[in-house]
Amino acid sequence: MSNNPQIPSYWYNLKFDQGINLDPVKPQFDDSYMRSQSLLLESDQSYVKIPDPVMRLYEQYRATPLKRAIYFEKAINAKSKIYYKFEGQNASGSHKLNGAIPQAHYSKIDGFEEICTATGAGQWGTAVAYAAQKFELACTVFMTGSTYDRMPQRIALMEMLGAKVIRSPIKEPSNEYTRNDPGSMALATSDAIQYAINNKQTSKISHVYGMVMHQTLIGLEAIRQMEEIGEFPDVVIGCKGGGTNFGGITLPFLKYKMEGKKDITFIAVEPVENPTLTKGEYMYDYVDFNKLAPETKMYTLGHFHIPDPIYAGGLRYHGFDPLLSKLFNVGLITAKAYNQQEVIRAGKEFYQSEGILPAPESSYAICAAIEEALKNTDENKTILICISGHGHYDIQSFAEGLKG
Amino acid sequence: MSNNPQIPSYWYNLKFDQGINLDPVKPQFDDSYMRSQSLLLESDQSYVKIPDPVMRLYEQYRATPLKRAIYFEKAINAKSKIYYKFEGQNASGSHKLNGAIPQAHYSKIDGFEEICTATGAGQWGTAVAYAAQKFELACTVFMTGSTYDRMPQRIALMEMLGAKVIRSPIKEPSNEYTRNDPGSMALATSDAIQYAINNKQTSKISHVYGMVMHQTLIGLEAIRQMEEIGEFPDVVIGCKGGGTNFGGITLPFLKYKMEGKKDITFIAVEPVENPTLTKGEYMYDYVDFNKLAPETKMYTLGHFHIPDPIYAGGLRYHGFDPLLSKLFNVGLITAKAYNQQEVIRAGKEFYQSEGILPAPESSYAICAAIEEALKNTDENKTILICISGHGHYDIQSFAEGLKG
């Protein structure tokens, strides 16, 4: 239980609660290097109790702020109210810590001595590094090449937390990729899985696979916070990488929609350079480049897809969480893709008006909020966006993007 | 009035409340370029009402968190309780925004079209840039050379807010300093004053001079927050640059000590490279290098003192606020100086344990808190520190400092 009544004591398990049957992963595979994850995928409770050691760490930085963006509304001449939930004020600078803490906890319980993972822009890697040292686990992070080269501050941050950071794709004689390749999350995931397979005391932990549930405390908190001020969203917006931040803010609200209690529009926002939902296919695909993990049914651009290096390194993943993919497939979720120039300008506008520098990833949600807020509708709408993280390590991207 | 009862509606004016006569500045000078400041120095109220436009902006990010550092206490085996007040979650990333907002407000009222200022590590410059655009004022920032060269992210941040950032010392035929000089706050202050004198529509606003009062809402909030949990500090610690963050957290507590109600130890913490209090003299000196501003009586190393470039660029000012200097002179405040290697390690320890990356400046306060918390005393003490800002733009300093 939490000592702070503002923090939910449970994660919300929409998959079980709404009776959603996902197409099985194929083939079934030896998941000994990622045991705790598959365990959680199959929970038969609608609300999963948060373990005490996890809750103690959540209490360090939760509840996160929910605020009305009054200055931003004014700056863009919004016709709707805009609320934002801000997840950037913890040790990782993003929502990712919500998922890294329980995975480190379960890996410790499972007897692992080390955790390893893949990271794009570094938010997830920082979250894992922080969680690892809290549970006295060693930590190795494989970082996609394009962001490894671009964000030395993120590397220093992870190293300060005691993690070993390795550029991906790793250079091996058998590997056709070289040190200069920009890499992808699929490649980094392969590197991490191979590392875990080679090191039996190492648990490979994931930023997506089944971990969306851990993020639902964002949405659960938001519901409580909005109810306190007598509000409820008509539109919920999140940026779309693998799906954790988007699923975290939306799943608890999706319950209302799926049970016919509220009509809510959900918008997943992605880069035009990596248009998984707006141009991808719903099919079986691998989460990693080298096909070490099984195939799951999801929206995908192909595990071999290597998108251009973009400012929002965290949105370069080729796929989408299987549960969220199913919800998108049946039309419960919509998607939008934006150009990174307009996204960076939206992020700047938010910083100037609200005083919070959003991550480029989060700025995609802001960009969609602007479009929604300017629509002429019969009645004023209430928009809720998730600002998944801060952009302090993305200043170079803002500086470059704003010159264009 | 604030809509949020947690935010104080008044600044605390200890100078008037405790009847402190400061030695006058000499000579009296034409202060037309910094009118609003001298006005505030002479207020004859113990509590000065915060103007509504200022309060609206304070509400964007206040009240700031006050937390007990339970993980940090454990990590260092503390014998005392440690509480921290964190000021790093606003647009400037530091306490400085508390002072920049009212100065921009008064400059607007005074009819100025632009504000200019000097900044060390960039926190103050960012605060001024943010406040300027909120009041639709142009903004020019003179940044000390050593941090200008070291912190391109800070420059990008200020430029994103619409400010013009100029390296100081500026290169002029009449100026004996060159582009390669590390500069000092005194030199940057001269550059800013000269710019304001040359541009009649520009107000030179200050990060120190008389502005400590605006920061007292840190201490006023802390008192309220500690009382809510039934605590009161025996020791209050802040890092010491010009004095704004230190004065902000201490002045409201100093009232208790000066009125004989509580026995509290106040510790101002400074770098051994710039030991204003531990090695400086209490005497009349100029706040700026080129003697454009008048002399004030304060602890100083000499306005011509150019300290080494250190990680904590914000602590390179040669002097100390006149009011705080007087309080130090009569023994109400104590001082400590630390080596930056141990300071950086203290900051890392705080990040690992509490999940907040402190600015190098703030890490001086943390370093002193460690020493205090390890002391054997008859009874457990309660320590309160001000974490004046975040360290996200100081990663390079941490990376270098931790290698040593």
Interface residues (C-beta under 8 A of the other chain):
Chain A: Q60 Y61 Y71 Q89 N90 A91 G93 Y130 Q133 P152 Q153 A156 L157 E159 M160 L161 G162 K348 Y351 Q352 E354 G355 I356 L357 H390 H392 Y393 I395 Q396 F398 A399 L402
Chain B: Q60 Y61 Y71 Q89 N90 A91 G93 Y130 Q133 P152 Q153 A156 L157 E159 M160 L161 G162 K348 Y351 Q352 E354 G355 I356 L357 H390 H392 Y393 I395 Q396 F398 A399 L402
